[in-house]
Structures are given as C-alpha cells and as structure tokens.
Amino acid sequence: MNSIQPAQKVCILRLSAIGDVCNALAVVQQLQQAWPQAQITWVCGKAEAQMLALFDNINIIIYDKKQGIKGLIQLRKQLRDTQFDVLLHMQAALRASLVSCCINAKRRIGFDRSRAKDGQWIFTNEKIAKAPSPHVLDGFLQFLNQLDIQAQSPRWHVPLSATLHNKAKHLLGEGRHLLICPAASKPYKNWTIEGYAAFAQFAQAKGYKVSLIGSPAPQEMTLAEQVNLASQGQLNNLCGQTSLLELWALVAEATLLVSPDTGPAHMAVAVNTPVLGLYAHHNPQRTGPYHYRNYVVSVWQQCIEQEQGKSVAQLNWRSRVKDPNAMQQITLESVIHMFEILEKEQLS
C-alpha cells in the first residue's frame, strides 16, 4: 500500500441496492471527514439516487441499468472529460465492472479475491485487504484502510429535514411506534402473512402502535394489505404512501423496526432505530443490520446445514439457502422471544 496524500477527486461506484448503498455511505462519510477537501462523485442506480440526493456534498451520477449498452455509452460521454484520482469500485458484479470502464481513474481499488466476484479483480489495479468479518460493511471499511485512513466503527449522519420528520410524525401519530416492513424485493425473503399479523397483534397488546411500510411496488402493497386484513384492518398501513426519503423519516421516528433482509433494515441502522431482523436465506453475520445483529431471528444456519449436509464451519460464509420456503421455519414464538430481549436491552 502506498503512502497516500488526500485525493482531490474520488469516485464511488456502488450501483445498488438500497441496503448496500446505505452501508457504503458510512464509509464515504468517514472518507469525507478524513479528506474534507475531496470532491466525491457517486455513480449509482435510479432508486439509490433518491436516497443519496439527501447529501448535498455528494455529486450523483445515475446509471440506469434498464438502458443497457445505451446507458453505458451515455455514461462514458458524461464522464469522458473527468479524471479521478481514486475509484472505489465497491460492487463485485459484472454490470458494475462494465460501468467502471467508463470511469477514468489513476487508482482503481477493488475487493480482495475472496469477495471479487464476477472477475472484478480484472477491472482494478489495487485490492483491499481481507476483512476481519464476513459482513458487507466490514468489507467496505477496508477501502478506507487502503487509502491510509484509519477505519472507525460505522456511524452515519443522515440530514433528514424538519419537513420530513414532521410528515413522519403526522403519519404515525402519538405513542410508541413499531414498524413492520413485511416485504423484501425478493418474495422468498418474506415471512408469513400469519406470522406478521400475529406479531402485530402481540405488539398492539403491549401498547405499541403498529404501522406497515414499504415501497409502491405492487407485490409489496399486496402483502401489506394481506397482513392488515389478517389483523382485522387494525394496522396503520403506510406501504406505498411515502417517498424513499419520507420512509427513511418514518423509520427515524419509530421505536423499532421489524424487517426481513431488505433495505429499510439498513436505513434503520443509519438513524439508530433498533431492528429485529428475520433471516433464512443469507448469513445474517454477512447481511444483517450492522449494529443490531444480536437481535436477528435466523434459521439460516440450520437450513444451510440441512441443505448442504455440512456444518456451517465447513461452508463458505456466502452460502445461500435455496429452499423457497425457508422463512416459514421462523416461529412466532422465536420472534416474540427476541422482541422481549431487544425491548429490555434497547428500549427500556
């Protein structure tokens, strides 16, 4: 590793998804603290740009993956006259690596070989050190060390406006608020309608006001409607009624979020809202809500060991459970038990 002088122009390449961009944001904010004079440009997807628009010290360039080659050509033209000192290539996917070819940078830093999927190592000229843990965010933090910036424990500054906070308070009303984000982008990551509804009724009996949140995607709105119907229409169904930033403000105003493996769980970590995560398909030590991994209800280990016929110690930490019904193995009792632990340790 070189002895590094602060760079003037830094490009961040992380196209998606919401949760991963949120994790990467903690790294970018540490970089900005260490190199306050650096101009930060972030190449990201359309949905992620909505979230990053909140940060006026980041120049956002959107790559629309739906445009394919046309989008790459447009991006190349847009960046043709820009020379960056450093590119942090923070997405090990072939699409992102093709996007990286449109970015002129002297130093092109990518993942170590254990994380550099899809041949990402071919598109970079420096590699980060191997991270001390499997978590995505710990891998991201190694980019700072490659720049001779001492990585700190992740924390975020999220400048949500008073207008956003006030709208969130209006939508939620008074009281203690438990949010349920029932839907992930991939339906197999969702818990059951019956489980969500029963847990919502349990939380209501304990004095919480329960709201459902999510995007306007049809499958998310349908699931939220089904959960509310199973709860006799007693929940505050806000799914699809907010922008991404308004949803972030809802999460910031909440007492607690219950969520499967999806973006709002990481948005909650960024605004210090405790998360009770529900996991089956991915290792929560890799993709779980960073500061609240102790409060994840996970059946990943038992499912992956049963599926692979090996102990988790013999398996790669990336191993994914393929059973589409794995989330159904999470029991209501286990979620209530974890809620009681979290409530005692985080909310008392």
C-alpha positions, 0 to 999 in steps of 0.5 A, spaced: 500 500 500 502 506 498 503 512 502 497 516 500 496 524 500 488 526 500 485 525 493 482 531 490 477 527 486 474 520 488 469 516 485 464 511 488 461 506 484 456 502 488 450 501 483 445 498 488 441 496 492 438 500 497 441 496 503 448 496 500 448 503 498 446 505 505 452 501 508 457 504 503 455 511 505 458 510 512 464 509 509 464 515 504 462 519 510 468 517 514 472 518 507 469 525 507 471 527 514 478 524 513 479 528 506 474 534 507 477 537 501 475 531 496 470 532 491 466 525 491 462 523 485 457 517 486 455 513 480 449 509 482 442 506 480 435 510 479 432 508 486 439 509 490 439 516 487 433 518 491 436 516 497 443 519 496 440 526 493 439 527 501 447 529 501 448 535 498 456 534 498 455 528 494 455 529 486 450 523 483 451 520 477 445 515 475 446 509 471 440 506 469 441 499 468 434 498 464 438 502 458 443 497 457 449 498 452 445 505 451 446 507 458 453 505 458 455 509 452 451 515 455 455 514 461 462 514 458 460 521 454 458 524 461 464 522 464 469 522 458 472 529 460 473 527 468 479 524 471 479 521 478 484 520 482 481 514 486 475 509 484 472 505 489 469 500 485 465 497 491 460 492 487 463 485 485 458 484 479 459 484 472 454 490 470 458 494 475 465 492 472 462 494 465 460 501 468 467 502 471 470 502 464 467 508 463 470 511 469 477 514 468 481 513 474 489 513 476 487 508 482 482 503 481 481 499 488 477 493 488 475 487 493 480 482 495 479 475 491 475 472 496 469 477 495 471 479 487 466 476 484 464 476 477 472 477 475 472 484 478 479 483 480 480 484 472 477 491 472 482 494 478 489 495 479 489 495 487 485 490 492 483 491 499 485 487 504 481 481 507 476 483 512 476 481 519 468 479 518 464 476 513 459 482 513 458 487 507 460 493 511 466 490 514 468 489 507 467 496 505 471 499 511 477 496 508 477 501 502 478 506 507 484 502 510 487 502 503 487 509 502 491 510 509 485 512 513 484 509 519 477 505 519 472 507 525 466 503 527 460 505 522 456 511 524 452 515 519 449 522 519 443 522 515 440 530 514 433 528 514 429 535 514 424 538 519 419 537 513 420 530 513 420 528 520 414 532 521 410 528 515 413 522 519 410 524 525 403 526 522 403 519 519 404 515 525 401 519 530 402 519 538 405 513 542 410 508 541 411 506 534 413 499 531 414 498 524 413 492 520 416 492 513 413 485 511 416 485 504 423 484 501 424 485 493 425 478 493 418 474 495 422 468 498 425 473 503 418 474 506 415 471 512 408 469 513 402 473 512 400 469 519 406 470 522 406 478 521 399 479 523 400 475 529 406 479 531 402 485 530 397 483 534 402 481 540 405 488 539 398 492 539 397 488 546 403 491 549 401 498 547 405 499 541 402 502 535 403 498 529 404 501 522 406 497 515 411 500 510 414 499 504 415 501 497 409 502 491 411 496 488 405 492 487 407 485 490 409 489 496 402 493 497 399 486 496 402 483 502 401 489 506 394 489 505 394 481 506 397 482 513 392 488 515 386 484 513 389 478 517 389 483 523 382 485 522 384 492 518 387 494 525 394 496 522 396 503 520 398 501 513 403 506 510 406 501 504 406 505 498 404 512 501 411 515 502 417 517 498 424 513 499 426 519 503 419 520 507 420 512 509 427 513 511 423 519 516 418 514 518 423 509 520 427 515 524 421 516 528 419 509 530 421 505 536 423 499 532 423 496 526 421 489 524 424 487 517 426 481 513 433 482 509 431 488 505 433 495 505 429 499 510 433 494 515 439 498 513 436 505 513 434 503 520 441 502 522 443 509 519 438 513 524 439 508 530 432 505 530 433 498 533 431 492 528 429 485 529 431 482 523 428 475 520 433 471 516 433 464 512 436 465 506 443 469 507 448 469 513 445 474 517 453 475 520 454 477 512 447 481 511 444 483 517 443 490 520 450 492 522 449 494 529 443 490 531 445 483 529 444 480 536 437 481 535 436 477 528 431 471 528 435 466 523 434 459 521 439 460 516 444 456 519 440 450 520 437 450 513 444 451 510 446 445 514 440 441 512 441 443 505 448 442 504 449 436 509 455 440 512 456 444 518 456 451 517 464 451 519 465 447 513 461 452 508 463 458 505 460 464 509 456 466 502 452 460 502 445 461 500 439 457 502 435 455 496 429 452 499 423 457 497 420 456 503 425 457 508 422 463 512 416 459 514 421 455 519 421 462 523 416 461 529 412 466 532 414 464 538 422 465 536 420 472 534 416 474 540 422 471 544 427 476 541 422 482 541 422 481 549 430 481 549 431 487 544 425 491 548 429 490 555 436 491 552 434 497 547 428 500 549 427 500 556 
